Every structure is written in C-alpha cells, then in structure tokens.
Amino acid sequence: MPGAARWLNREVTTPEPESKLARLLVVLGIVALAFNLRPAAVSVGPVLDEVSDGLGMHAAETGLLTALPVLSFATMGALAPRVARLVGVHRAALLALVLVTLGLAVRSTVDEPVTFLVLSFLALAGMAVANVLLPSLVKLHFPGRVGLLTAIYSTALAIGLSSASVLTVPVAEIGDGPLDWRRGLAVWAGTAVIAMLPWFGLVRHDRKERAEHGPISTGQVARTRLGWLMALFFGLQSLQAYSIFGWLAKVFRDAGSSASEAGLLLGITTAISIPLSFAIPSLAARVRNQRLLLTAIMVWYPIGYLGLILVPDRASWFWALSVGIGACTFPFILTLIGLRARTPAGTAALSGFTQSTGYLIAALGPFGVGVLHDASDGWTLPLTVLLALCVPQYLIGLMTARPAYVEDELDERKPPATLNV
C-alpha cells in the first residue's frame, strides 16, 4: 500500500533513547494515571441513594448524575488532542489529574445538587482528557509494545475501577455513625494527588515532542470509514458499561441486597476486568484478526442480562461476573485504537474521535436506563433493551476487528498527484 509506505517514511515517531529509569517513570506515570480514570465515575453508584437523599436530588438530577461520565467524556474528550498540541501531551496529562483532584475533593463538601453536578463534571472532564491521551502516550513511548503497555494500563484502570466500586462503602462506614457518603467519595481525591507525582518529572518530554506530531485532526478521522466504525463500537460498548456501573448496584439493592452487598457485587463485575484487562490486549495484539476473541468476550453479556431479568436474587455473583466479562470489550477496543493507527498523532486523533463520538452515543445509556426504570417501575424493560443492543455492538465489532489503519484511509481520500512532463 503506497499510503502505508508514505506514513511509515514520514512520521513513525521514535522517541530519543531513554534510560531504563526514564522508561520506568513513564510506565509508572501511565499506570498511576490509568488507576485514577474511573473512581470519579463509579464511586457514586454504591452510595447513589445516600447521595441523592443527602443532597435532596430530584429523579432527573439523579439520572443526570449517572449520565455525567459519558456526557463529559463526549464533550471534553474531543478537546484532548488540541490541548495536547498546545501544551504538550505530558503537561495535558498532569492538567487532567489536577482537574480530577479538584473536582473530587471539593464536591464532597458541598450541599447543593447543582454544585455537586458541576464539580463532578470537572473531575470527569479531567478523566476524559486522560482517556484520550493514554493510547497516544503508549504509541509515543512504546510503539513496538502497544499490546503489552495497553494490557498494563488497562489492568491499572480496572484495579482503580474495582477499588472504587468495592471500597467506597466500607470507607463511608468507618466509625460508629451512619454511612458517610462524603468520606467515601473524598478518598479518591487522595489517590489522584499521588498520581500527579511522576508527571512532574515527565513534563520535560514535551519540549522535544511538539514538532513530532503530524497534522492529523479528529475532523479528518471523521471522514474515514474506520473512524466511524470505531466510534460506533466504542459508543455501544460504553453505553453498556456505564449503564452497568451506574445502575447495577441499584438493581441488586432492589432485588434485596444491602448497600455493602450490592457494592461487593458491583465489585465482582469490575474485578473480573483486572485479569482480563491484562490478557485481552496482549492477545489482541498478537493475532491479525481479532473476531474470535471478540466473540469469546461478548457471549457473556446475554448470559448475565438474562440472569438479572429472570432471577436477580439467585446466583447474583454469577450474573455480576458474566456482565463484567462482557464489559471487557473495553480493553479490547482500547487495544484496537493503538493498532488501527500507524503514528502517535494518528493514534491521538483516532482516540479523540472514537471516544468523544462514542461517549456521545453512550450518554443515552445511563440516562435511558433510568427513564425506562421509572416508566416501567422495574428492571425487566431496561435490561431487555441492553440485551438487544448487544447485537449491533457485536456486528460492528466484527468489522472493526479487520486489519486497517486510519492513515491509509486518509491517504486514499487524497487526490492523486499530477505529473508534469
């Protein structure tokens, strides 16, 4: 393919040789950043009733709170490539952690629902920027080990997600008084502060990398077939995942579980992603066609949803485990973002378009589940809709699993050069 050769010759960014200590600092920074990309989103779920009651939220405000992660990711994620070009990708990562810390720390002190929502959006905006930057950082520093590094950071992300799901309630229950949801949410600001430390040492990389990024924008990716397939797949995947993160604990509580039991069951859903987040990216990077791997992951969604619809109070741990395995399409598509671009700039643009557009689609999930639950006064209808949406997600996923590169599609759209003879 002439387009492939052109991009390989023009802009495969190979960073200047780094010492082992410098590379270790990069890995540490990526892991710490990834760990903090989900607590702001999932820590609210286990204490959603307490937060809603404590702040006097109306049903619409509670529904908006569960939808905020995908709304912020959709709106703010699109800005991440531009922010990275302006200040440098490493400074942008540090800025993202600052936003996460401020939003999480201050929101736990407020009493007004609107203020709480605004500060939650601020923290989630930081997460949105970092979400987009991580695949580009991996491509920049470890272009030959995308699968391994994606496995490492997606595992860290899964650990952070599971920790927030499982530990928020126990932290809130410390002491003899009633459950303190403010303490349970505030603790995650502390982990974000710790995550900043390696990034103070990494910002020096930005001085030599601004010129290395090619002029690829999210708008250009929007004109490619691959970009839209990736965005649709990511959107349907995230719709499922954030509906689960936002409402699964409530499903189990309505089925008779206590707050701590529901939090533990949500923790099972997220904890299974820890080993799978390490295994899936490595497998996806090794095989040329990832369709069989996708099938093995997604077959678990219908098992979990049917169990939750029919017998939510029996074998609850198994239904939680099943939907958790299905949700591991997330590390799968994270790996595809790195594999479907040839360059760090292409990865950043593809990541920005895929995640911002995808999360716009996904925003319908948590809010829609809440609306369907209120309308039907139960969980059968919303869970059935989520089950049905597995079909288009799987079919689009099969198309994204075919080998392709976004830079090649961009070159194919360019008019052929004319030769003057």
C-alpha positions in Angstrom: 0.0 0.0 0.0 1.6 3.3 -1.1 -0.2 5.2 1.7 1.3 2.9 4.3 4.8 3.4 3.0 4.3 7.2 2.9 3.2 7.3 6.6 5.9 4.9 7.7 8.6 7.1 6.0 7.1 10.3 7.1 6.1 10.1 10.7 6.7 7.0 12.8 7.7 8.8 15.9 10.6 7.1 17.7 11.4 9.0 20.8 15.0 9.7 21.6 16.6 6.7 23.5 15.6 6.8 27.1 17.4 5.3 30.1 15.8 2.4 32.0 14.9 4.8 34.8 13.2 7.2 32.5 11.2 4.5 30.8 10.2 3.2 34.3 9.0 6.7 35.2 6.9 6.7 32.0 5.3 3.4 32.9 4.7 4.5 36.5 3.1 7.7 35.3 0.8 5.8 32.8 -0.2 3.3 35.5 -0.9 5.9 38.1 -2.9 8.0 35.6 -4.9 4.9 34.5 -5.7 3.9 38.1 -7.5 7.3 38.6 -9.6 7.2 35.4 -12.7 5.6 36.9 -13.2 6.3 40.6 -14.9 9.7 39.9 -17.4 7.8 37.7 -18.1 4.6 39.6 -17.7 5.6 43.3 -21.1 7.2 43.2 -23.0 4.1 42.2 -22.8 2.1 45.5 -23.9 5.2 47.5 -26.3 6.7 44.9 -29.3 6.5 47.2 -27.4 8.2 50.0 -26.0 10.9 47.8 -29.4 11.6 46.2 -31.1 11.8 49.6 -28.4 13.8 51.3 -28.4 16.4 48.6 -32.2 16.4 48.0 -31.8 15.4 44.3 -34.9 15.0 42.1 -35.1 12.0 39.9 -34.0 13.9 36.8 -30.9 15.2 38.7 -30.1 11.6 39.9 -30.4 10.4 36.3 -28.2 13.2 35.1 -25.5 12.3 37.7 -25.4 8.7 36.4 -25.1 10.0 32.8 -22.4 12.7 33.6 -19.4 10.4 32.9 -20.4 9.7 29.3 -21.5 13.3 28.8 -18.2 14.7 30.0 -16.2 12.2 28.1 -18.1 13.0 24.9 -17.7 16.8 25.2 -14.3 17.1 26.8 -12.6 14.1 25.2 -12.8 15.8 21.8 -10.6 18.6 23.1 -7.8 16.4 24.3 -5.8 16.2 21.0 -5.9 20.0 20.7 -4.9 20.5 24.3 -2.0 18.1 23.8 -0.9 20.0 20.7 -1.0 23.3 22.6 0.7 22.4 25.9 2.3 19.0 25.2 0.8 15.6 25.8 2.5 15.1 29.2 1.5 18.6 30.5 -2.0 17.8 29.4 -1.9 14.5 31.4 -0.8 16.5 34.5 -3.6 19.1 34.0 -6.1 16.2 33.7 -5.1 14.9 37.1 -5.3 18.4 38.6 -8.9 18.7 37.4 -9.7 15.2 38.8 -8.3 16.1 42.2 -10.1 19.5 42.5 -13.4 18.1 41.4 -13.4 15.1 43.7 -12.1 16.9 46.7 -14.5 19.9 46.6 -17.6 18.0 45.6 -17.6 16.0 48.8 -18.0 19.2 50.8 -21.0 20.8 49.0 -24.7 20.7 49.9 -26.3 21.9 46.6 -27.2 19.3 43.9 -26.2 21.7 41.0 -22.8 22.4 42.6 -22.2 18.7 43.1 -23.0 18.0 39.5 -20.8 20.8 38.2 -17.8 19.6 40.3 -18.4 16.0 39.3 -18.3 17.2 35.7 -15.0 19.0 36.4 -13.4 15.8 37.7 -14.9 13.7 34.9 -13.5 16.3 32.4 -10.0 15.5 33.6 -10.7 11.8 33.2 -12.0 12.4 29.7 -8.8 14.2 28.6 -6.6 11.5 30.1 -8.8 8.7 28.5 -7.9 10.1 25.0 -4.2 10.7 25.8 -3.3 7.3 27.1 -3.3 5.4 23.8 -1.2 8.2 22.3 1.3 8.1 25.2 1.7 4.3 24.7 2.2 4.7 20.9 4.7 7.5 21.5 7.0 5.8 24.1 6.4 2.2 23.3 5.4 1.9 19.6 6.6 -1.7 19.3 4.8 -2.8 22.5 1.3 -1.5 22.2 -0.4 -4.7 23.3 1.8 -5.1 26.4 1.5 -1.5 27.6 -2.2 -1.4 26.9 -2.5 -4.5 29.0 -0.6 -2.9 31.8 -2.5 0.4 31.9 -6.0 -1.2 31.2 -5.3 -3.5 34.2 -4.4 -0.5 36.3 -7.6 1.1 35.1 -9.6 -2.0 36.1 -8.0 -2.1 39.5 -8.9 1.6 40.1 -12.4 0.9 38.9 -12.8 -2.2 41.1 -11.3 -0.4 44.1 -13.8 2.4 43.9 -16.7 0.0 43.5 -15.7 -2.2 46.4 -14.1 0.2 48.9 -16.3 3.3 48.7 -19.0 1.9 51.0 -16.5 0.4 53.6 -14.7 3.8 53.8 -18.0 5.6 54.2 -19.0 3.2 57.0 -15.8 3.8 59.1 -16.7 4.8 62.6 -19.9 4.2 64.6 -22.1 6.8 63.0 -24.3 6.4 59.9 -22.8 5.8 56.4 -20.8 8.9 55.5 -21.0 9.1 51.7 -18.9 12.3 51.6 -15.9 10.5 53.1 -16.4 7.6 50.8 -16.2 9.8 47.7 -13.5 12.2 49.0 -10.9 9.4 49.5 -10.4 9.1 45.7 -9.1 12.7 45.5 -6.1 11.5 47.6 -5.1 8.8 45.0 -5.3 11.4 42.3 -2.8 13.6 44.2 -0.4 10.7 44.4 -0.8 10.1 40.7 0.5 13.6 39.9 4.0 13.0 41.3 5.6 11.1 38.3 4.1 13.6 35.8 6.0 16.5 37.3 9.1 14.6 36.0 7.6 13.7 32.7 6.6 17.2 31.5 10.1 17.7 30.2 9.4 15.4 27.3 7.0 18.0 25.8 9.9 20.3 24.8 11.0 17.8 22.1 7.7 16.3 21.1 5.6 19.2 19.8 7.2 19.1 16.4 7.0 15.4 16.0 3.2 15.2 15.9 1.7 15.3 12.4 -1.2 17.4 11.4 -4.0 14.8 11.9 -7.2 16.1 13.4 -10.3 14.4 14.7 -12.2 16.1 11.8 -10.0 14.2 9.3 -10.7 10.9 11.2 -14.5 11.7 11.0 -14.2 11.4 7.2 -13.0 7.8 7.4 -15.0 4.6 7.5 -12.7 3.1 10.1 -13.2 6.2 12.4 -16.9 5.8 12.4 -16.8 2.1 12.9 -14.5 2.5 15.9 -16.7 5.3 17.3 -19.9 3.3 17.0 -18.4 0.2 18.5 -16.9 2.3 21.4 -20.2 4.1 21.9 -22.2 0.9 22.2 -19.6 -0.7 24.4 -19.6 2.4 26.7 -23.4 2.6 26.7 -23.4 -0.9 28.2 -20.6 -0.4 30.6 -21.8 2.9 32.1 -25.3 1.7 32.4 -23.9 -1.2 34.4 -21.6 1.0 36.5 -24.4 3.5 37.2 -27.3 1.1 37.9 -26.2 -2.4 38.7 -25.8 -1.8 42.4 -29.3 -0.4 42.4 -30.6 -3.5 40.5 -29.2 -5.7 43.3 -30.4 -3.5 46.1 -33.9 -3.6 44.6 -33.6 -7.4 44.5 -32.9 -7.5 48.3 -29.2 -6.9 48.7 -27.9 -4.4 51.3 -25.7 -1.4 50.3 -22.5 -3.3 51.1 -23.6 -6.5 49.3 -24.6 -4.5 46.2 -21.3 -2.7 46.3 -19.5 -6.1 46.6 -21.5 -7.5 43.6 -20.6 -4.4 41.6 -17.0 -5.1 42.7 -17.2 -8.6 41.2 -18.4 -7.1 37.9 -15.4 -4.7 37.8 -12.8 -7.1 39.5 -13.1 -9.7 36.7 -11.8 -7.0 34.4 -8.4 -7.0 36.2 -7.1 -10.3 34.9 -8.9 -10.0 31.6 -7.6 -6.4 31.1 -4.1 -7.8 31.2 -4.8 -10.8 29.0 -7.1 -9.3 26.3 -4.8 -6.6 24.9 -1.9 -9.0 24.7 -4.0 -11.5 22.8 -5.5 -8.8 20.5 -2.0 -7.5 19.6 -0.7 -11.0 18.7 -3.4 -12.1 16.3 -4.0 -10.5 13.0 -7.8 -10.9 13.1 -9.5 -10.4 16.5 -13.0 -11.6 15.6 -12.8 -14.9 17.6 -11.6 -13.0 20.7 -14.4 -10.5 20.4 -16.9 -13.4 20.2 -15.5 -15.1 23.3 -15.9 -11.8 25.3 -19.4 -10.7 24.2 -21.1 -14.1 24.6 -21.2 -13.4 28.3 -23.4 -10.3 28.0 -26.7 -12.2 27.2 -25.9 -14.8 30.0 -25.6 -12.0 32.6 -28.6 -10.0 31.4 -30.9 -13.0 31.2 -30.0 -14.0 34.7 -30.6 -10.4 36.0 -34.0 -10.3 34.2 -35.2 -13.8 35.3 -33.7 -14.5 38.7 -31.7 -11.4 40.0 -31.9 -12.7 43.6 -30.3 -16.1 42.8 -26.7 -16.7 41.8 -26.2 -13.0 41.9 -22.5 -13.3 41.9 -22.6 -15.3 38.6 -24.7 -12.7 36.8 -22.4 -9.9 38.1 -19.4 -11.9 36.8 -21.0 -12.5 33.4 -21.8 -8.9 32.6 -18.3 -8.0 33.9 -16.7 -10.3 31.3 -18.9 -8.8 28.6 -17.8 -5.3 29.6 -14.2 -6.3 28.9 -14.8 -5.3 25.3 -13.4 -2.0 26.7 -9.7 -3.2 26.9 -10.3 -4.9 23.6 -11.2 -1.6 21.8 -8.5 0.3 23.7 -6.0 -2.0 22.1 -7.6 -1.5 18.7 -7.2 2.2 18.9 -3.4 1.7 19.2 -3.4 -1.0 16.5 -5.5 0.9 13.9 -3.1 3.8 13.6 0.5 3.9 12.4 1.7 7.0 14.3 1.3 8.8 17.7 -0.6 11.7 16.0 -2.9 9.2 14.2 -3.5 7.4 17.5 -4.3 10.6 19.3 -6.8 11.7 16.5 -8.4 8.3 16.3 -8.6 8.1 20.1 -10.1 11.6 20.3 -12.8 10.9 17.6 -13.6 7.4 18.8 -14.0 8.3 22.4 -15.7 11.7 22.1 -18.2 10.5 19.5 -18.6 7.1 21.2 -19.3 8.7 24.5 -21.9 10.9 22.9 -23.7 7.7 21.9 -23.1 6.2 25.3 -24.7 9.1 27.1 -28.1 7.7 26.2 -27.4 4.6 28.2 -27.3 5.5 31.9 -30.0 8.2 31.5 -32.1 6.0 29.3 -31.9 3.1 31.8 -33.1 5.4 34.5 -36.0 6.7 32.4 -37.1 3.1 31.4 -36.8 2.0 35.0 -39.1 4.9 36.2 -41.5 4.3 33.3 -41.9 0.5 33.9 -41.3 0.6 37.7 -38.9 -2.3 37.3 -35.7 -3.6 35.7 -37.0 -6.0 33.1 -37.5 -3.4 30.3 -34.2 -1.6 30.7 -32.2 -4.8 30.9 -34.0 -6.2 27.9 -33.1 -3.1 25.9 -29.4 -3.5 26.9 -29.6 -7.2 25.9 -30.9 -6.2 22.4 -28.2 -3.6 21.9 -25.6 -6.4 22.2 -26.5 -7.4 18.6 -25.4 -4.2 16.8 -22.4 -3.9 19.1 -21.2 -7.4 18.1 -21.8 -6.9 14.4 -19.9 -3.5 14.3 -17.2 -5.0 16.5 -16.6 -7.7 13.9 -16.0 -5.0 11.3 -13.5 -3.1 13.5 -11.6 -6.3 14.1 -10.5 -6.4 10.4 -6.9 -5.1 10.0 -6.9 -1.4 8.8 -5.1 1.9 9.5 -6.7 5.3 9.7 -3.7 7.0 8.0 -4.1 4.7 5.0 -7.8 5.7 4.7 -6.8 9.3 4.9 -4.3 8.9 2.1 -6.8 7.1 -0.1 -9.1 10.2 0.1 -6.3 12.5 -1.2 -6.4 13.2 -5.0 -3.5 11.6 -6.9 -0.6 13.9 -7.6 -0.3 15.1 -11.2 3.0 14.8 -13.0 4.2 17.5 -15.3 6.0 16.0 -18.3 
